[in-house]
């Protein structure tokens, strides 16, 4: 048997094995790697058949639910890592994204922007300026090497952006003149950890934040989270493998919230520290880079010691399109849920994720009552403010279906904190959502849900699937609102 025959036999055997796997093995239902529910087999109808949607749906289902999807993707990432293309003159920068995966060359920041971006940082980040870096899928930068690689989401925003969000904060003060309105924009990790070799691919977040704050009314209080985060950048204030900040980062921001609001603040020594090993968050699925998976980190969170509190939830229910349609009656529960949310879903241990209307009554006896309106970055910050306010209420702007003005009045709220990460703060669509909360009729988002296409992404947390439009989805809003 010559070598050509041997090759054909081996190739045929591999092809036959793959055919058996793809045709006979059970189809995948969820992807933990991509943190989403996979496509469902389409429902048959005569209209769908005649329009071609039925056949197209079957094709999408078949390609999206191949058996062992995550295992094959991991193998693919491993192969890509070894085949990464090194560009001449840039030995430390590699590119291995799929064609059309979203890599864009951001315009070179000006010297003024670069200088401004680092003016308020008192200590440098742990990743060195000469650290190796690569651009992975979706244009995500992977800095450093396993086992301490860090995935960073590129920011395309303009220095003059975010005006709609500032106008919305001003609108809140106009509508609620007797309420203290605080506004906080949270920078993301790339602002502090981007290696110099790829810095031209992202833009200054500080420039945008300064623009937003400059447009606020004098009686709207800007909370400067940037300076304390920058000064503590040598500490683990952002996850390396997840797009969120860590609870430690949220602590430093909460300290600034309390200072701006003029309320007491409990030092971190008054909290119990809990540590978990082996955490790999959302950026593994987004970047599709094997080095991120091979760089697990600690998930550290803190529970109050000196403040007693009780937590009451109204759970928001979603329809098949992932949109809010109703909510449960109030029930008492635990603010921290570490037994339910583990592994890659650990960040959801705070309130069980985003789809809750949360009320925490503390033992402080303070007449001040805080309402936090937030995206998922806001989930980690409330515990650090339990010692500062008599009550802390938390709602997510994507899932609140009541009239927010009525909620504020009926709960005697004294302080409202509008807080978003920079991507959401830049988005005009998010600003519109915030405005709508004050005037919408109860259940208003549900009326819109039938008109919208289903979300493509559903978050998978320890085999529990929750609809959660992530900050990654808002990248499209960021770009179309004038960033490029």
C-alpha positions as CSV (number, residue, x, y, z in Angstrom):
1,X,0.0,0.0,0.0
2,X,1.6,3.2,-1.1
3,X,1.5,6.5,0.8
4,X,-1.2,8.0,-1.4
5,X,-3.5,5.1,-0.6
6,X,-2.6,5.4,3.1
7,X,-3.5,9.1,3.0
8,X,-6.8,8.4,1.3
9,X,-7.7,5.7,3.8
10,X,-6.9,7.9,6.8
11,X,-8.7,10.9,5.3
12,X,-11.8,8.7,4.5
13,X,-11.8,7.3,8.1
14,X,-11.6,10.8,9.6
15,X,-14.3,12.1,7.3
16,X,-16.6,9.1,8.1
17,X,-16.0,9.6,11.9
18,X,-16.9,13.3,11.6
19,X,-20.0,12.5,9.6
20,X,-21.1,10.0,12.3
21,X,-20.5,12.7,15.0
22,X,-22.3,15.5,13.1
23,X,-25.3,13.3,11.9
24,X,-25.8,10.8,14.7
25,X,-24.7,12.4,18.0
26,X,-27.1,14.6,20.0
27,X,-27.2,18.2,19.0
28,X,-25.8,20.9,21.3
29,X,-28.3,23.1,23.1
30,X,-26.2,25.7,24.9
31,X,-22.7,26.9,24.5
32,X,-20.9,27.6,27.8
33,X,-18.0,29.0,25.8
34,X,-20.1,31.5,23.9
35,X,-22.4,32.0,26.9
36,X,-25.6,31.7,24.9
37,X,-28.5,29.4,24.0
38,X,-28.0,27.9,20.5
39,X,-30.5,28.1,17.6
40,X,-33.7,26.2,18.0
41,X,-35.4,24.1,15.3
42,X,-37.8,26.4,13.5
43,X,-41.6,26.1,13.8
44,X,-43.3,25.0,10.6
45,X,-45.8,27.1,8.9
46,X,-47.0,27.3,5.3
47,X,-46.0,31.0,5.1
48,X,-42.5,30.2,6.5
49,X,-42.1,27.4,3.9
50,X,-43.1,29.5,1.0
51,X,-41.0,32.5,2.0
52,X,-37.9,30.4,2.5
53,X,-37.6,31.2,6.2
54,X,-38.3,27.6,7.2
55,X,-35.4,26.2,5.1
56,X,-33.2,29.0,6.3
57,X,-34.1,28.3,9.9
58,X,-33.2,24.6,9.5
59,X,-29.9,25.5,8.0
60,X,-29.1,27.9,10.9
61,X,-30.1,25.3,13.4
62,X,-28.0,22.6,11.9
63,X,-24.9,24.8,11.7
64,X,-25.3,26.3,15.1
65,X,-26.0,23.1,17.1
66,X,-23.3,20.8,15.9
67,X,-22.4,18.1,18.5
68,X,-19.5,18.9,20.8
69,X,-19.6,22.5,19.6
70,X,-17.5,23.9,22.5
71,X,-14.9,21.1,22.3
72,X,-14.4,21.8,18.5
73,X,-14.1,25.5,19.1
74,X,-11.5,25.0,21.8
75,X,-9.5,22.8,19.5
76,X,-9.8,25.4,16.8
77,X,-8.5,28.1,19.2
78,X,-5.6,25.9,20.2
79,X,-4.6,25.5,16.5
80,X,-5.0,29.2,15.8
81,X,-2.7,30.0,18.7
82,X,0.1,28.0,17.1
83,X,-0.6,29.4,13.7
84,X,-0.8,33.1,14.7
85,X,0.6,35.5,12.1
86,X,3.5,37.7,13.2
87,X,3.8,40.9,11.3
88,X,7.1,42.3,10.3
89,X,8.4,44.9,12.6
90,X,5.8,44.0,15.3
91,X,7.1,40.8,16.8
92,X,5.0,41.3,19.9
93,X,1.7,41.9,18.1
94,X,-0.2,39.0,16.5
95,X,-3.5,38.9,14.7
96,X,-5.6,35.7,14.5
97,X,-9.2,36.8,14.2
98,X,-11.5,35.2,11.7
99,X,-12.0,37.2,8.4
100,X,-14.7,39.8,8.9
101,X,-14.7,39.3,12.7
102,X,-14.8,43.0,13.4
103,X,-11.2,44.2,13.5
104,X,-11.2,47.9,12.9
105,X,-8.3,50.3,12.9
106,X,-9.3,53.1,15.2
107,X,-7.9,56.5,14.3
108,X,-4.6,57.4,16.0
109,X,-5.4,59.2,19.3
110,X,-3.9,62.7,19.5
111,X,-1.1,63.4,21.9
112,X,-3.5,65.5,24.0
113,X,-5.9,62.5,24.4
114,X,-3.1,60.1,25.3
115,X,-1.7,62.6,27.9
116,X,-5.2,63.2,29.3
117,X,-5.9,59.5,29.6
118,X,-3.0,59.0,32.0
119,X,-2.9,62.4,33.8
120,X,-4.9,61.2,36.8
121,X,-3.3,57.8,37.1
122,X,-0.9,57.6,40.1
123,X,0.4,54.1,39.5
124,X,0.9,52.1,36.4
125,X,-0.9,48.9,35.6
126,X,0.8,45.5,36.2
127,X,1.0,44.7,32.5
128,X,4.3,46.2,31.1
129,X,4.4,48.5,28.1
130,X,6.3,45.9,26.2
131,X,3.9,43.0,27.0
132,X,3.0,40.9,24.0
133,X,-0.5,41.5,22.6
134,X,-2.8,40.1,19.9
135,X,-6.1,41.1,18.4
136,X,-8.6,38.2,18.7
137,X,-12.2,37.8,17.5
138,X,-14.5,40.8,17.7
139,X,-11.4,43.0,17.8
140,X,-10.7,42.1,21.4
141,X,-7.1,42.7,22.5
142,X,-5.5,39.8,24.4
143,X,-2.5,41.2,26.4
144,X,0.1,39.2,28.0
145,X,0.7,35.4,28.0
146,X,-1.1,32.5,29.7
147,X,-1.5,31.8,32.6
148,X,-2.0,35.6,33.2
149,X,-3.4,36.8,29.9
150,X,-5.9,39.6,29.9
151,X,-8.7,40.2,27.4
152,X,-9.5,43.9,26.7
153,X,-12.5,45.3,24.8
154,X,-11.5,48.1,22.3
155,X,-13.2,51.5,22.9
156,X,-14.1,53.4,19.7
157,X,-15.8,56.4,21.3
158,X,-15.1,60.0,20.4
159,X,-13.9,62.6,22.9
160,X,-17.1,64.6,22.2
161,X,-19.4,61.7,22.7
162,X,-21.8,60.8,25.5
163,X,-23.8,64.1,25.3
164,X,-27.2,62.3,25.2
165,X,-26.4,60.5,28.5
166,X,-25.4,63.8,30.2
167,X,-28.7,65.4,28.9
168,X,-30.6,62.4,30.4
169,X,-29.0,62.9,33.8
170,X,-30.0,66.6,33.6
171,X,-33.5,65.5,32.6
172,X,-33.7,63.4,35.8
173,X,-32.9,66.5,37.9
174,X,-35.5,68.6,36.0
175,X,-38.1,65.9,36.7
176,X,-37.0,65.2,40.2
177,X,-35.8,68.6,41.6
178,X,-35.9,67.5,45.2
179,X,-33.9,64.3,44.7
180,X,-30.1,64.2,44.8
181,X,-29.0,63.0,41.3
182,X,-25.5,61.4,41.0
183,X,-24.0,60.4,37.7
184,X,-21.1,57.9,37.4
185,X,-19.4,56.7,34.2
186,X,-17.3,53.6,34.8
187,X,-14.2,53.1,32.5
188,X,-13.4,49.6,31.3
189,X,-10.2,47.7,31.8
190,X,-8.5,48.7,28.5
191,X,-8.1,52.3,29.8
192,X,-5.6,51.1,32.3
193,X,-4.1,47.9,30.9
194,X,-3.6,48.3,27.2
195,X,0.0,47.6,26.1
196,X,1.7,50.5,24.2
197,X,2.1,48.4,21.1
198,X,-1.7,48.3,20.4
199,X,-2.7,51.5,22.1
200,X,-3.4,53.1,18.7
201,X,-6.3,50.7,18.3
202,X,-8.4,52.2,21.1
203,X,-9.3,55.7,22.2
204,X,-9.2,57.7,25.4
205,X,-12.2,57.0,27.7
206,X,-11.2,59.8,30.0
207,X,-11.7,62.3,27.2
208,X,-15.3,61.0,26.8
209,X,-15.9,61.0,30.6
210,X,-14.7,64.5,30.9
211,X,-17.0,65.6,28.1
212,X,-20.0,64.0,29.7
213,X,-19.3,65.5,33.1
214,X,-18.7,68.9,31.6
215,X,-22.3,68.9,30.2
216,X,-24.0,68.1,33.5
217,X,-26.0,70.7,35.4
218,X,-24.3,72.2,38.4
219,X,-26.8,70.5,40.7
220,X,-26.2,67.0,39.1
221,X,-23.2,65.5,41.0
222,X,-20.6,63.8,38.9
223,X,-18.9,60.8,40.7
224,X,-15.3,60.5,39.6
225,X,-14.7,56.8,39.5
226,X,-11.8,57.2,37.1
227,X,-9.2,58.7,39.5
228,X,-9.5,56.1,42.3
229,X,-9.6,53.2,39.8
230,X,-6.5,54.6,38.0
231,X,-4.6,55.1,41.2
232,X,-5.3,51.5,42.2
233,X,-4.7,49.9,38.8
234,X,-1.8,47.9,40.2
235,X,-4.4,46.0,42.2
236,X,-6.9,43.4,40.8
237,X,-9.7,46.0,40.2
238,X,-10.8,44.4,36.8
239,X,-11.1,40.8,35.9
240,X,-8.6,39.6,33.3
241,X,-11.0,37.1,31.7
242,X,-14.3,39.0,32.1
243,X,-15.6,42.3,30.9
244,X,-16.6,43.5,34.4
245,X,-14.7,45.1,37.1
246,X,-14.0,43.1,40.2
247,X,-15.8,43.7,43.6
248,X,-12.6,45.4,44.7
249,X,-12.9,47.9,41.8
250,X,-16.5,48.4,42.7
251,X,-15.4,49.1,46.3
252,X,-13.1,52.0,45.3
253,X,-15.9,53.5,43.1
254,X,-18.5,53.1,46.0
255,X,-16.1,55.0,48.2
256,X,-16.3,57.9,45.8
257,X,-20.1,57.6,45.6
258,X,-20.4,57.9,49.4
259,X,-17.9,60.9,49.4
260,X,-19.9,62.7,46.7
261,X,-23.2,62.0,48.4
262,X,-21.9,63.1,51.8
263,X,-22.7,59.9,53.6
264,X,-20.5,57.6,55.9
265,X,-18.6,54.8,54.3
266,X,-17.4,51.5,55.7
267,X,-13.8,50.5,55.2
268,X,-13.1,47.2,53.5
269,X,-11.7,45.9,56.7
270,X,-15.3,45.7,57.9
271,X,-16.1,43.1,55.2
272,X,-15.4,39.4,55.1
273,X,-13.3,38.5,52.1
274,X,-14.2,35.3,50.1
275,X,-12.0,33.8,47.5
276,X,-12.7,31.4,44.7
277,X,-10.2,29.8,42.4
278,X,-10.4,29.0,38.7
279,X,-12.7,31.8,37.4
280,X,-12.9,32.3,33.6
281,X,-15.4,34.9,32.6
282,X,-17.1,36.2,29.5
283,X,-14.1,37.3,27.5
284,X,-13.1,33.8,26.7
285,X,-16.3,33.3,24.7
286,X,-16.0,36.8,23.1
287,X,-12.4,36.6,22.1
288,X,-12.3,32.9,21.2
289,X,-8.7,32.9,22.4
290,X,-7.4,29.7,24.1
291,X,-4.9,31.7,26.2
292,X,-7.8,33.4,28.0
293,X,-9.2,30.0,29.0
294,X,-5.8,28.9,30.2
295,X,-5.5,32.0,32.4
296,X,-8.0,31.4,35.2
297,X,-8.1,33.9,38.1
298,X,-9.5,34.4,41.5
299,X,-13.0,35.6,42.0
300,X,-12.9,37.6,45.2
301,X,-16.0,39.2,46.8
302,X,-16.8,40.9,50.1
303,X,-19.8,40.6,52.5
304,X,-20.6,43.2,55.2
305,X,-19.8,42.4,58.8
306,X,-20.8,45.6,60.7
307,X,-24.2,46.2,59.0
308,X,-27.3,44.0,59.2
309,X,-29.7,44.0,56.2
310,X,-32.6,42.3,54.7
311,X,-33.2,41.9,50.9
312,X,-36.5,41.8,49.0
313,X,-36.8,41.0,45.3
314,X,-39.3,41.4,42.6
315,X,-38.1,39.0,39.8
316,X,-38.7,40.2,36.2
317,X,-40.1,37.6,33.8
318,X,-39.0,37.5,30.2
319,X,-40.8,36.4,27.1
320,X,-39.4,34.1,24.4
321,X,-37.7,37.1,22.8
322,X,-35.8,37.8,26.0
323,X,-37.9,41.0,26.8
324,X,-39.4,41.9,30.2
325,X,-43.2,41.3,30.3
326,X,-44.1,40.9,34.0
327,X,-42.7,40.6,37.5
328,X,-43.3,38.5,40.6
329,X,-44.6,39.6,43.9
330,X,-42.0,40.8,46.4
331,X,-40.2,38.1,48.3
332,X,-37.3,38.0,50.7
333,X,-34.0,36.4,49.6
334,X,-30.2,36.6,49.9
335,X,-28.3,39.4,48.3
336,X,-25.3,37.1,47.8
337,X,-26.0,33.7,46.0
338,X,-22.6,31.9,45.9
339,X,-24.1,28.4,46.1
340,X,-26.2,28.9,43.0
341,X,-23.7,30.9,40.8
342,X,-20.3,29.3,40.5
343,X,-17.6,29.0,37.9
344,X,-17.9,31.3,35.0
345,X,-21.3,32.5,36.3
346,X,-19.9,33.8,39.6
347,X,-20.5,37.4,38.8
348,X,-24.3,36.7,38.9
349,X,-24.0,35.8,42.6
350,X,-24.9,39.5,43.3
351,X,-28.8,39.5,43.4
352,X,-28.8,36.6,41.0
353,X,-28.0,38.8,38.0
354,X,-29.8,41.7,36.4
355,X,-33.4,40.7,36.3
356,X,-34.4,41.8,39.7
357,X,-35.9,44.9,41.3
358,X,-34.0,44.8,44.6
359,X,-34.7,46.6,47.9
360,X,-32.2,46.3,50.7
361,X,-33.2,47.7,54.2
362,X,-30.1,48.2,56.4
363,X,-29.6,48.6,60.1
364,X,-28.0,52.1,59.8
365,X,-31.2,53.9,60.6
366,X,-30.2,56.6,58.0
367,X,-33.1,58.6,56.4
368,X,-31.2,58.6,53.2
369,X,-32.5,56.1,50.6
370,X,-30.5,55.3,47.5
371,X,-31.7,54.1,44.1
372,X,-29.1,52.7,41.8
373,X,-30.1,52.5,38.1
374,X,-27.4,50.5,36.4
375,X,-26.1,48.0,33.9
376,X,-24.4,44.8,35.1
377,X,-21.4,46.8,36.4
378,X,-23.7,48.0,39.1
379,X,-24.3,44.6,40.5
380,X,-21.1,44.5,42.6
381,X,-21.4,48.0,44.1
382,X,-24.5,47.9,46.4
383,X,-23.0,45.9,49.3
384,X,-20.3,48.6,49.9
385,X,-23.1,51.2,50.4
386,X,-25.2,49.2,52.9
387,X,-23.5,51.1,55.7
388,X,-24.1,54.4,54.1
389,X,-27.9,54.5,53.5
390,X,-31.0,53.3,55.3
391,X,-32.2,51.6,52.1
392,X,-30.5,50.7,48.9
393,X,-32.7,50.0,45.8
394,X,-31.3,48.5,42.6
395,X,-32.9,48.4,39.2
396,X,-31.4,47.5,35.8
397,X,-32.4,50.0,33.0
398,X,-33.0,47.1,30.6
399,X,-35.5,45.2,32.7
400,X,-37.5,47.7,34.8
401,X,-41.2,47.7,33.6
402,X,-42.9,50.1,36.2
403,X,-43.0,53.8,36.1
404,X,-39.7,55.0,37.8
405,X,-41.1,58.3,39.0
406,X,-43.8,56.5,40.9
407,X,-41.3,54.0,42.2
408,X,-39.1,56.8,43.5
409,X,-42.0,58.6,45.2
410,X,-43.6,55.6,46.7
411,X,-40.3,54.4,48.2
412,X,-39.3,57.9,49.5
413,X,-36.0,57.8,47.6
414,X,-33.6,60.7,48.5
415,X,-30.7,59.9,46.2
416,X,-30.6,58.4,42.6
417,X,-27.3,57.1,41.2
418,X,-27.2,56.8,37.4
419,X,-24.3,54.5,36.6
420,X,-23.1,52.8,33.5
421,X,-19.9,51.5,32.0
422,X,-18.5,53.8,29.3
423,X,-20.0,51.8,26.4
424,X,-23.5,52.3,27.7
425,X,-22.8,55.9,28.7
426,X,-21.8,56.7,25.2
427,X,-24.9,55.2,23.6
428,X,-27.7,57.5,22.7
429,X,-30.1,54.5,22.7
430,X,-29.3,53.8,26.3
431,X,-29.9,57.4,27.2
432,X,-33.3,57.1,25.6
433,X,-34.0,54.0,27.6
434,X,-33.2,55.9,30.8
435,X,-35.5,58.8,29.9
436,X,-38.4,56.4,29.1
437,X,-38.2,54.8,32.6
438,X,-39.5,58.1,34.2
439,X,-42.6,58.3,32.0
440,X,-43.5,54.8,30.8
441,X,-46.7,53.1,31.8
442,X,-46.3,49.9,33.9
443,X,-45.5,47.0,31.5
444,X,-44.5,49.4,28.6
445,X,-41.4,47.4,27.6
446,X,-43.6,44.3,27.1
447,X,-45.6,46.1,24.5
448,X,-42.5,46.8,22.5
449,X,-41.1,43.3,22.8
450,X,-43.4,41.8,20.2
451,X,-42.1,44.2,17.6
452,X,-38.5,43.3,18.2
453,X,-36.4,40.5,16.9
454,X,-35.3,38.0,19.5
455,X,-31.9,38.6,21.2
456,X,-29.1,36.6,19.6
457,X,-27.3,36.2,22.9
458,X,-28.5,34.5,26.0
459,X,-26.1,34.2,29.0
460,X,-25.3,30.7,30.3
461,X,-24.4,30.5,33.9
462,X,-23.9,27.1,35.4
463,X,-26.4,25.6,33.0
464,X,-28.9,28.4,34.0
465,X,-29.8,30.5,31.0
466,X,-30.8,34.1,31.5
467,X,-31.4,36.7,28.9
468,X,-28.9,39.4,29.5
469,X,-28.0,41.9,26.8
470,X,-24.3,42.3,27.5
471,X,-22.1,45.3,27.1
472,X,-20.7,43.6,24.1
473,X,-24.0,44.0,22.4
474,X,-23.9,47.7,23.1
475,X,-20.7,48.0,21.1
476,X,-22.9,48.4,18.0
477,X,-24.8,51.3,19.6
478,X,-21.5,52.9,20.5
479,X,-20.2,52.8,17.0
480,X,-23.3,53.9,15.2
481,X,-23.8,56.8,17.6
482,X,-20.8,58.6,16.1
483,X,-17.7,56.8,17.2
484,X,-16.5,56.1,13.7
